[in-house]
Amino acid sequence: MTLLSILDYGIRDEGQTSEEALAQTVERARLAEHLGYHRFWVAEHHNVPAFTSSAPEMLMMHLLNQTTRIRIGSGGIMLPHYSPLKVAESLKTLTAFFPDRVDAGLGNNPGVKPAREALNEYRTSEVDHQKQVADLVYYLQDDADEDHRFSDMVVHPNVKANPIPFVLTTGSPATAQQAGKLGLGYVYGKFLVGMDYVQNGINAYRYHFKPSPFLKQPLVSIALSVVVAPTEEEATQLERALDVWMLGKHDYREFTHFPSIETADQYQLSAEDKDRIQKNKNKAIIGTPTDVQQQLQQLIDITDADELLIVPLIPGEDKRRYTLEALAEMEL
């Protein structure tokens, strides 16, 4: 049976404050736990007004305190902005309080230009993402390597429990190979690039996988936007809102809040907009419960995924809740 998990962006709906949006993220985590979801991850986004999840480690600590069973993680911490040592210290601190419940999704998206420049103001050179991932794995493990350039550095708190690291990717063969060789989890971002590179990445990951202190077997997760509605008409309305959002104009700062159905209906689409929307069609799964279940089963059959990481980019908390409840009832 395929595991179901959630990747949350802290969506801020129209007319909503950031405080209210974050409070709803907490409630969604509680709901996810109640419905039996395996993980609840929070994203890292900067300078995007419609998203309130910018500091995943901070939000993870609060969510761990507000839940009892569900695994809590990042989807993901954007390593290019940070020192792997500092990230390791944050993750070790979380696992000191919550052993066996912490995940560490690691991303390589540099983000929008203003955030990229502000977060890397004092960097004098480009970072090597694979080197950063390897360094973070080194810091998380207890076995010292005298050949490592920072072999004298011991991460504190020095606890036995470790988070499970996952590499977030859009299909890079090099990333897939590294994730496999280091024994990390593998998350393919279908909601970002569709299905173009999914099988090559998964095959490379599984072929190169070696058991590690984190995972004994390969773990493949597919991250995808899913919208479930009780009728085809409502599914179409919600799809329009997602279509308008995914245009991503002005570095996703065109809207101060996530566009509602009404805003999407009134949005004037250019020919270029319509072309882009058409190209984005294979990145999301949208429909009634029956339609969505069939599409998800087809995806699982194609990829043999161990887990689906659901991204509920949907306007309206009642609509997001319906999607999560409908998915939880599906047998996949």
SEMAR-530226 format. One record per residue (C-alpha): residue number from 1; x, y, z. Coordinates in nm, 2 decimals. Layout:
<sites>
(site NUM,(X,Y,Z))
...
</sites>
This chain:
<sites>
(site 1,(0.00,0.00,0.00))
(site 2,(0.14,0.34,-0.10))
(site 3,(0.19,0.59,0.18))
(site 4,(0.02,0.93,0.17))
(site 5,(0.19,1.24,0.30))
(site 6,(0.14,1.62,0.27))
(site 7,(0.37,1.91,0.17))
(site 8,(0.22,2.24,0.30))
(site 9,(0.30,2.59,0.18))
(site 10,(0.12,2.78,0.45))
(site 11,(-0.12,2.93,0.19))
(site 12,(-0.27,3.27,0.28))
(site 13,(-0.61,3.30,0.13))
(site 14,(-0.77,3.63,0.03))
(site 15,(-0.88,3.84,0.33))
(site 16,(-0.65,3.64,0.56))
(site 17,(-0.36,3.75,0.78))
(site 18,(-0.03,3.56,0.80))
(site 19,(-0.11,3.47,1.16))
(site 20,(-0.44,3.31,1.05))
(site 21,(-0.27,3.13,0.77))
(site 22,(-0.01,2.98,1.00))
(site 23,(-0.28,2.88,1.24))
(site 24,(-0.45,2.69,0.96))
(site 25,(-0.13,2.51,0.88))
(site 26,(-0.12,2.38,1.24))
(site 27,(-0.48,2.27,1.21))
(site 28,(-0.40,2.09,0.88))
(site 29,(-0.12,1.90,1.05))
(site 30,(-0.35,1.79,1.32))
(site 31,(-0.61,1.69,1.06))
(site 32,(-0.35,1.50,0.86))
(site 33,(-0.25,1.31,1.18))
(site 34,(-0.61,1.23,1.25))
(site 35,(-0.67,1.10,0.90))
(site 36,(-0.37,0.87,0.91))
(site 37,(-0.12,1.05,0.68))
(site 38,(0.24,0.94,0.72))
(site 39,(0.42,1.28,0.70))
(site 40,(0.34,1.64,0.71))
(site 41,(0.61,1.86,0.55))
(site 42,(0.64,2.24,0.53))
(site 43,(0.80,2.43,0.24))
(site 44,(1.06,2.71,0.24))
(site 45,(0.96,3.01,0.03))
(site 46,(1.08,3.37,0.07))
(site 47,(0.93,3.69,-0.06))
(site 48,(0.61,3.52,-0.19))
(site 49,(0.32,3.70,-0.02))
(site 50,(0.07,3.41,-0.06))
(site 51,(0.30,3.17,0.13))
(site 52,(0.38,3.19,0.50))
(site 53,(0.62,2.90,0.53))
(site 54,(0.96,3.07,0.52))
(site 55,(1.14,2.92,0.82))
(site 56,(1.06,2.54,0.81))
(site 57,(1.27,2.44,1.11))
(site 58,(1.09,2.69,1.33))
(site 59,(0.75,2.57,1.20))
(site 60,(0.85,2.21,1.24))
(site 61,(0.93,2.25,1.61))
(site 62,(0.58,2.40,1.67))
(site 63,(0.41,2.13,1.46))
(site 64,(0.59,1.85,1.65))
(site 65,(0.46,2.00,1.97))
(site 66,(0.11,2.02,1.83))
(site 67,(0.10,1.65,1.71))
(site 68,(0.19,1.32,1.86))
(site 69,(0.25,1.06,1.59))
(site 70,(0.28,1.20,1.24))
(site 71,(0.63,1.26,1.10))
(site 72,(0.71,1.63,1.05))
(site 73,(0.96,1.75,0.80))
(site 74,(1.09,2.02,0.56))
(site 75,(1.00,2.02,0.19))
(site 76,(1.26,2.14,0.18))
(site 77,(1.54,2.33,0.35))
(site 78,(1.71,2.52,0.06))
(site 79,(2.07,2.43,0.13))
(site 80,(2.23,2.68,-0.11))
(site 81,(2.14,2.96,0.13))
(site 82,(2.29,2.80,0.45))
(site 83,(2.58,2.63,0.62))
(site 84,(2.52,2.25,0.63))
(site 85,(2.66,2.26,0.99))
(site 86,(2.39,2.50,1.10))
(site 87,(2.12,2.30,0.94))
(site 88,(2.26,1.98,1.11))
(site 89,(2.25,2.16,1.45))
(site 90,(1.89,2.26,1.40))
(site 91,(1.78,1.91,1.29))
(site 92,(1.97,1.75,1.57))
(site 93,(1.80,1.98,1.82))
(site 94,(1.46,1.88,1.68))
(site 95,(1.54,1.51,1.71))
(site 96,(1.66,1.55,2.06))
(site 97,(1.31,1.65,2.16))
(site 98,(1.13,1.43,1.91))
(site 99,(1.33,1.11,1.82))
(site 100,(1.21,0.92,1.52))
(site 101,(0.96,1.19,1.40))
(site 102,(1.18,1.43,1.21))
(site 103,(1.24,1.43,0.83))
(site 104,(1.48,1.66,0.64))
(site 105,(1.38,1.73,0.28))
(site 106,(1.67,1.91,0.12))
(site 107,(1.62,2.14,-0.18))
(site 108,(1.84,2.32,-0.43))
(site 109,(1.61,2.59,-0.56))
(site 110,(1.78,2.93,-0.52))
(site 111,(1.45,3.10,-0.50))
(site 112,(1.34,3.44,-0.64))
(site 113,(1.61,3.70,-0.71))
(site 114,(1.55,3.94,-0.41))
(site 115,(1.56,3.65,-0.17))
(site 116,(1.85,3.49,-0.33))
(site 117,(2.06,3.81,-0.31))
(site 118,(1.96,3.89,0.05))
(site 119,(2.02,3.54,0.18))
(site 120,(2.36,3.51,0.01))
(site 121,(2.48,3.87,0.05))
(site 122,(2.82,3.77,0.19))
(site 123,(2.89,3.47,-0.03))
(site 124,(3.19,3.51,-0.26))
(site 125,(3.14,3.20,-0.47))
(site 126,(2.88,2.96,-0.59))
(site 127,(2.80,2.66,-0.37))
(site 128,(2.83,2.30,-0.47))
(site 129,(2.50,2.14,-0.38))
(site 130,(2.62,1.79,-0.39))
(site 131,(2.90,1.88,-0.16))
(site 132,(2.66,2.05,0.08))
(site 133,(2.44,1.74,0.09))
(site 134,(2.74,1.52,0.16))
(site 135,(2.86,1.76,0.44))
(site 136,(2.52,1.75,0.60))
(site 137,(2.50,1.37,0.59))
(site 138,(2.85,1.37,0.75))
(site 139,(2.75,1.60,1.03))
(site 140,(2.43,1.40,1.10))
(site 141,(2.62,1.07,1.14))
(site 142,(2.81,0.97,1.45))
(site 143,(3.11,0.81,1.27))
(site 144,(3.39,1.06,1.24))
(site 145,(3.59,1.08,0.92))
(site 146,(3.95,1.20,0.98))
(site 147,(3.98,1.30,0.62))
(site 148,(3.69,1.54,0.63))
(site 149,(3.81,1.90,0.63))
(site 150,(3.61,1.97,0.94))
(site 151,(3.68,1.64,1.12))
(site 152,(3.73,1.82,1.45))
(site 153,(3.37,1.95,1.44))
(site 154,(3.12,1.76,1.65))
(site 155,(2.75,1.86,1.61))
(site 156,(2.57,1.94,1.93))
(site 157,(2.34,1.84,2.07))
(site 158,(2.52,1.51,2.02))
(site 159,(2.22,1.28,2.02))
(site 160,(2.18,0.92,1.89))
(site 161,(1.85,0.98,1.70))
(site 162,(1.88,1.12,1.35))
(site 163,(1.63,1.28,1.11))
(site 164,(1.58,1.10,0.78))
(site 165,(1.73,1.31,0.50))
(site 166,(1.55,1.33,0.16))
(site 167,(1.68,1.48,-0.16))
(site 168,(1.42,1.69,-0.35))
(site 169,(1.48,1.68,-0.72))
(site 170,(1.32,1.73,-1.06))
(site 171,(1.50,1.43,-1.21))
(site 172,(1.87,1.52,-1.22))
(site 173,(2.06,1.19,-1.27))
(site 174,(2.35,1.31,-1.06))
(site 175,(2.12,1.40,-0.77))
(site 176,(1.95,1.06,-0.80))
(site 177,(2.28,0.88,-0.79))
(site 178,(2.40,1.07,-0.49))
(site 179,(2.08,1.02,-0.30))
(site 180,(2.11,0.64,-0.37))
(site 181,(2.48,0.61,-0.28))
(site 182,(2.42,0.80,0.05))
(site 183,(2.11,0.60,0.14))
(site 184,(1.88,0.90,0.15))
(site 185,(1.51,0.93,0.05))
(site 186,(1.43,1.05,-0.30))
(site 187,(1.15,1.29,-0.38))
(site 188,(1.06,1.37,-0.74))
(site 189,(0.88,1.70,-0.79))
(site 190,(0.61,1.62,-1.05))
(site 191,(0.43,1.94,-0.95))
(site 192,(0.73,2.13,-1.08))
(site 193,(0.82,1.95,-1.41))
(site 194,(0.55,1.70,-1.49))
(site 195,(0.66,1.34,-1.58))
(site 196,(0.94,1.42,-1.83))
(site 197,(1.23,1.29,-1.62))
(site 198,(1.06,1.08,-1.35))
(site 199,(1.15,0.73,-1.46))
(site 200,(1.52,0.80,-1.54))
(site 201,(1.56,0.96,-1.20))
(site 202,(1.39,0.69,-1.01))
(site 203,(1.58,0.41,-1.19))
(site 204,(1.91,0.58,-1.12))
(site 205,(1.83,0.62,-0.75))
(site 206,(1.72,0.26,-0.70))
(site 207,(2.01,0.12,-0.90))
(site 208,(2.27,0.31,-0.69))
(site 209,(2.10,0.28,-0.35))
(site 210,(2.31,0.16,-0.06))
(site 211,(2.16,0.09,0.29))
(site 212,(2.26,0.36,0.54))
(site 213,(2.20,0.46,0.90))
(site 214,(1.90,0.65,0.77))
(site 215,(1.73,0.40,0.54))
(site 216,(1.77,0.03,0.49))
(site 217,(1.57,0.03,0.16))
(site 218,(1.52,0.29,-0.11))
(site 219,(1.22,0.52,-0.06))
(site 220,(1.07,0.69,-0.36))
(site 221,(0.82,0.97,-0.31))
(site 222,(0.64,1.16,-0.58))
(site 223,(0.54,1.52,-0.49))
(site 224,(0.24,1.64,-0.68))
(site 225,(-0.04,1.90,-0.67))
(site 226,(-0.37,1.73,-0.62))
(site 227,(-0.72,1.89,-0.62))
(site 228,(-1.03,1.68,-0.53))
(site 229,(-1.38,1.82,-0.56))
(site 230,(-1.72,1.66,-0.52))
(site 231,(-1.83,1.76,-0.87))
(site 232,(-1.65,1.81,-1.21))
(site 233,(-1.78,2.17,-1.22))
(site 234,(-1.62,2.26,-0.89))
(site 235,(-1.30,2.08,-0.99))
(site 236,(-1.28,2.29,-1.30))
(site 237,(-1.33,2.61,-1.09))
(site 238,(-1.04,2.51,-0.86))
(site 239,(-0.83,2.41,-1.15))
(site 240,(-0.86,2.77,-1.29))
(site 241,(-0.73,2.91,-0.96))
(site 242,(-0.43,2.68,-0.97))
(site 243,(-0.37,2.76,-1.34))
(site 244,(-0.36,3.13,-1.27))
(site 245,(-0.13,3.09,-0.97))
(site 246,(0.11,2.86,-1.17))
(site 247,(0.17,3.14,-1.42))
(site 248,(0.41,3.26,-1.16))
(site 249,(0.43,3.62,-1.28))
(site 250,(0.66,3.87,-1.11))
(site 251,(0.83,3.59,-0.92))
(site 252,(0.49,3.48,-0.77))
(site 253,(0.43,3.83,-0.64))
(site 254,(0.15,3.92,-0.87))
(site 255,(-0.10,3.83,-0.60))
(site 256,(-0.08,3.93,-0.23))
(site 257,(-0.28,3.62,-0.15))
(site 258,(-0.35,3.29,-0.31))
(site 259,(-0.61,3.36,-0.59))
(site 260,(-0.96,3.26,-0.51))
(site 261,(-1.21,3.10,-0.76))
(site 262,(-1.36,3.45,-0.81))
(site 263,(-1.03,3.61,-0.88))
(site 264,(-0.93,3.34,-1.13))
(site 265,(-1.26,3.38,-1.31))
(site 266,(-1.20,3.75,-1.35))
(site 267,(-0.84,3.71,-1.46))
(site 268,(-0.77,3.82,-1.82))
(site 269,(-0.56,3.56,-1.99))
(site 270,(-0.33,3.65,-2.27))
(site 271,(-0.25,3.41,-2.55))
(site 272,(0.09,3.35,-2.39))
(site 273,(-0.09,3.28,-2.06))
(site 274,(-0.31,3.02,-2.22))
(site 275,(-0.01,2.85,-2.38))
(site 276,(0.17,2.83,-2.05))
(site 277,(-0.14,2.69,-1.87))
(site 278,(-0.16,2.42,-2.14))
(site 279,(0.20,2.32,-2.08))
(site 280,(0.14,2.30,-1.70))
(site 281,(-0.15,2.06,-1.74))
(site 282,(0.04,1.74,-1.67))
(site 283,(0.19,1.88,-1.34))
(site 284,(-0.13,1.84,-1.13))
(site 285,(-0.40,1.58,-1.08))
(site 286,(-0.75,1.74,-1.05))
(site 287,(-1.10,1.59,-1.05))
(site 288,(-1.37,1.41,-0.86))
(site 289,(-1.27,1.14,-0.61))
(site 290,(-1.32,0.86,-0.86))
(site 291,(-1.12,1.04,-1.13))
(site 292,(-0.84,1.13,-0.90))
(site 293,(-0.81,0.79,-0.75))
(site 294,(-0.77,0.64,-1.10))
(site 295,(-0.51,0.89,-1.20))
(site 296,(-0.31,0.84,-0.88))
(site 297,(-0.32,0.46,-0.93))
(site 298,(-0.19,0.50,-1.28))
(site 299,(0.09,0.71,-1.15))
(site 300,(0.18,0.45,-0.88))
(site 301,(0.17,0.17,-1.14))
(site 302,(0.41,0.37,-1.37))
(site 303,(0.66,0.47,-1.10))
(site 304,(0.62,0.20,-0.83))
(site 305,(0.63,0.49,-0.58))
(site 306,(0.65,0.41,-0.21))
(site 307,(0.48,0.73,-0.12))
(site 308,(0.28,1.02,-0.27))
(site 309,(0.36,1.37,-0.12))
(site 310,(0.04,1.57,-0.18))
(site 311,(0.07,1.95,-0.24))
(site 312,(-0.27,2.10,-0.18))
(site 313,(-0.24,2.43,-0.37))
(site 314,(-0.61,2.50,-0.34))
(site 315,(-0.79,2.83,-0.24))
(site 316,(-1.01,2.80,0.07))
(site 317,(-0.96,2.59,0.38))
(site 318,(-1.28,2.40,0.33))
(site 319,(-1.17,2.30,-0.02))
(site 320,(-0.82,2.19,0.11))
(site 321,(-0.99,1.99,0.39))
(site 322,(-1.22,1.82,0.14))
(site 323,(-0.92,1.71,-0.07))
(site 324,(-0.73,1.57,0.23))
(site 325,(-1.03,1.39,0.36))
(site 326,(-1.12,1.24,0.02))
(site 327,(-0.76,1.13,-0.04))
(site 328,(-0.74,0.96,0.30))
(site 329,(-1.03,0.74,0.21))
(site 330,(-0.88,0.61,-0.12))
(site 331,(-0.71,0.27,-0.14))
(site 332,(-0.39,0.31,-0.34))
</sites>
